[in-house]
Amino acid sequence: MNYTPFYPCHTECGGKIVDFGGWALPVNYGSQIKEHEAVRTDAGMFDVSHMLITDIHGVDAKAFLRYLVSNDVAKLEKHGVGKALYSGLLNSEAGVIDDLIVYLMPFGYRIVTNASTEAKDMNWIRQVAANFKVELFNRRDLAMLAVQGPNALTKVASIHPQVADHLAVLKPFTAVENVGFFYARTGYTGENGLEVMMPREEAANFWNQLVAVGVQPCGLGARDTLRLEAGMNLYGHDMDESITPLACNMDWVVDLSDENRDFIGKKAYQLAKLSSESDKQVGVILEGKGVLREGQKLFVDGAEYGTITSGTFSPTLKISIAIARVRHDLGESAKVDIRGNLEPVRIIKLPFVRNGKKMFE
């Protein structure tokens, strides 16, 4: 089992620890609903130190990333150091190996990838890097904590007043570094907030300071319901290597604006884009009885139209919601098979909730 620098904090706060892909992490601290609501109305924090931070140095760092990922890191230079870019890591068939965030740093670039795909990602990235003059440094010496919610920035600023002025003007998908702390306006909940990287020896003190100003510790359970309400993909569920960005709402992170830029999966992606029959990703609202779950099938007039890839009961909306991958011609209604019963559902455009507000009529 792997343990993050926050592990003692989890046990001291009453976290219910589970094995999450080989990492000892809290699923909740007694109430997943309370933790979810804290993020939507105030501020909560999640230990995300199991994710992998990798720094990229070398004269070919830019060329390497322009070839490795689907979005174009060249655009980061317009905004300067600290600017972040969400992107896909594709295979040669344009299947999604992973999603990741790239930051422009003074030394080159920093990427953050998922924990569950760490070995696969790094094998692929190192294989591609072998053809470029770059050096990769995995930063397990850093801890990472997501502080999310409408009051998240104010509460972080109250304990780190030295960066309060910077945080007050920090725009989404930008970051600022100060005395070893890296504050990024990113997150996975659909709320304002930060993902803060820090030396692992600073982790416990930072956590305790946040608890003291009323930031709610949150577990994996609340993280999943929050991201699903926000319509954000979970790797291995809503996307994987068999699915192109077109079928999982990641089309916007494939940048074709520079015709001269080649990147892995480009040709396969362009061919897939020519098809008018690609699957699409939608939001699903249950209007009948039951709870929407991954794997349930959607039907129209007896014909199968798609599959739910993530489903849950929404603590914010008090209804059952899901993300589904469906045929391109699915309209605004369908039926879902819940244990042999066909229940009516409504089809909407994602997300369900953003910044605490319901996003559909």
FENMO-V167706 format. One record per backbone hydrogen bond with DSSP energy under -0.5 kcal/mol. NH is the residue of the N-H (numbers start at 1). CO is the residue of the C=O. E is the energy in kcal/mol with one decimal. If there is no record, write none. Layout:
NH;CO;E + NH;CO;E
This chain:
2;22;-3.2 + 7;4;-1.9 + 9;6;-0.8 + 10;6;-2.0 + 11;7;-1.9 + 12;8;-2.2 + 13;9;-1.9 + 14;11;-1.2 + 15;10;-3.2 + 16;28;-3.2 + 17;15;-0.9 + 18;25;-2.9 + 20;18;-0.9 + 20;23;-3.2 + 21;19;-0.8 + 23;20;-1.0 + 24;2;-2.7 + 25;18;-2.1 + 25;23;-1.0 + 27;16;-3.0 + 28;16;-0.6 + 35;31;-1.9 + 36;32;-2.5 + 37;33;-2.7 + 38;34;-1.9 + 39;35;-1.5 + 40;36;-1.7 + 41;37;-1.9 + 42;38;-2.9 + 44;148;-2.9 + 45;216;-2.6 + 46;146;-2.5 + 48;46;-0.8 + 48;144;-2.0 + 51;48;-1.5 + 52;113;-1.9 + 53;51;-0.6 + 54;52;-0.5 + 54;111;-2.8 + 55;137;-2.7 + 56;109;-3.3 + 57;55;-0.5 + 57;135;-2.6 + 60;133;-2.0 + 61;58;-1.7 + 64;60;-3.1 + 65;61;-2.1 + 66;62;-2.4 + 67;63;-1.2 + 68;64;-2.2 + 69;65;-2.1 + 70;88;-2.5 + 73;71;-0.8 + 75;72;-1.6 + 76;73;-1.5 + 77;74;-1.2 + 78;75;-1.0 + 79;76;-1.5 + 80;76;-1.3 + 82;104;-3.2 + 83;80;-1.8 + 84;173;-2.7 + 85;102;-2.1 + 87;100;-2.5 + 88;253;-0.6 + 89;98;-2.9 + 90;68;-0.5 + 90;88;-0.7 + 91;95;-2.2 + 94;91;-2.2 + 96;240;-1.6 + 96;243;-1.6 + 97;89;-2.8 + 97;95;-0.9 + 98;89;-1.3 + 100;87;-2.2 + 101;112;-1.5 + 102;85;-2.7 + 103;110;-3.3 + 104;83;-2.2 + 105;103;-0.6 + 105;108;-2.6 + 108;105;-0.7 + 109;56;-1.9 + 110;103;-2.1 + 111;54;-2.8 + 112;101;-2.0 + 113;52;-2.3 + 118;115;-1.7 + 121;117;-3.3 + 122;118;-2.7 + 123;119;-2.2 + 124;120;-2.0 + 125;121;-3.1 + 126;122;-2.6 + 127;123;-1.7 + 128;124;-2.2 + 129;125;-2.5 + 130;126;-1.2 + 131;128;-1.6 + 132;129;-2.2 + 134;132;-1.6 + 135;57;-2.6 + 137;55;-2.5 + 139;53;-3.2 + 140;138;-0.7 + 142;139;-1.8 + 143;198;-3.3 + 145;196;-2.5 + 146;46;-2.8 + 147;145;-0.6 + 147;194;-2.6 + 148;44;-2.8 + 148;146;-0.6 + 149;192;-3.2 + 150;39;-0.5 + 151;42;-2.9 + 152;149;-1.9 + 155;151;-2.1 + 156;152;-2.4 + 157;153;-2.5 + 158;154;-1.5 + 159;155;-0.9 + 159;156;-0.8 + 160;156;-1.6 + 163;160;-2.1 + 164;161;-1.1 + 167;163;-2.9 + 168;164;-2.0 + 169;165;-0.7 + 169;166;-0.9 + 170;166;-0.5 + 170;167;-0.7 + 173;185;-2.5 + 174;171;-1.0 + 176;183;-2.2 + 178;181;-2.9 + 181;178;-2.7 + 182;197;-2.8 + 183;176;-3.0 + 183;181;-0.6 + 184;182;-0.6 + 184;195;-1.9 + 185;174;-3.0 + 186;184;-2.1 + 194;147;-3.0 + 195;184;-2.4 + 196;145;-3.1 + 196;194;-0.5 + 197;182;-2.6 + 197;195;-0.5 + 198;143;-2.3 + 200;141;-2.4 + 202;199;-2.4 + 203;200;-1.1 + 206;202;-2.2 + 207;203;-2.6 + 208;204;-2.6 + 209;205;-2.2 + 210;206;-2.1 + 211;207;-2.4 + 212;208;-2.0 + 213;209;-1.0 + 214;211;-1.7 + 215;210;-2.5 + 216;43;-2.3 + 216;214;-0.5 + 218;45;-2.7 + 220;26;-2.4 + 221;27;-2.2 + 223;219;-1.8 + 224;220;-1.8 + 225;221;-1.9 + 226;222;-2.5 + 227;223;-2.0 + 228;224;-2.0 + 229;225;-2.2 + 230;226;-1.7 + 231;228;-1.5 + 232;227;-2.8 + 236;239;-2.8 + 237;234;-1.9 + 238;234;-2.4 + 239;234;-0.7 + 243;240;-1.8 + 245;94;-0.5 + 247;244;-1.5 + 248;245;-1.1 + 250;245;-2.4 + 251;245;-0.7 + 253;250;-1.7 + 254;251;-1.7 + 255;70;-2.1 + 255;253;-0.6 + 256;254;-0.7 + 259;257;-0.9 + 261;258;-1.7 + 262;260;-0.5 + 264;67;-2.4 + 266;263;-2.2 + 269;265;-2.5 + 270;266;-2.6 + 271;267;-2.1 + 272;268;-2.3 + 273;269;-2.2 + 274;270;-0.9 + 274;271;-0.7 + 275;271;-0.6 + 275;272;-1.0 + 278;275;-0.5 + 280;326;-2.5 + 282;324;-2.4 + 283;348;-2.9 + 284;322;-2.7 + 285;346;-2.5 + 286;320;-2.3 + 287;344;-2.5 + 288;344;-1.1 + 295;308;-3.2 + 296;293;-1.7 + 298;306;-2.6 + 299;335;-3.2 + 300;303;-2.4 + 303;300;-2.2 + 305;298;-3.3 + 306;298;-1.0 + 307;325;-2.2 + 308;296;-2.8 + 309;323;-2.8 + 310;323;-1.7 + 312;321;-2.5 + 314;312;-0.5 + 314;319;-3.3 + 315;313;-0.6 + 318;314;-2.3 + 321;312;-2.4 + 322;284;-1.7 + 323;310;-2.7 + 324;282;-2.3 + 325;307;-2.4 + 326;280;-2.9 + 326;324;-0.6 + 327;305;-2.8 + 330;327;-1.6 + 334;345;-1.7 + 335;299;-2.5 + 336;343;-3.0 + 337;297;-2.2 + 338;336;-0.9 + 338;341;-3.1 + 339;337;-0.7 + 341;338;-1.7 + 343;336;-2.7 + 343;341;-0.8 + 345;334;-2.5 + 346;285;-2.6 + 347;332;-2.2 + 348;283;-2.6 + 352;229;-2.0 + 353;229;-2.5 + 354;357;-2.2 + 355;190;-3.3 + 357;354;-1.9 + 359;352;-2.8
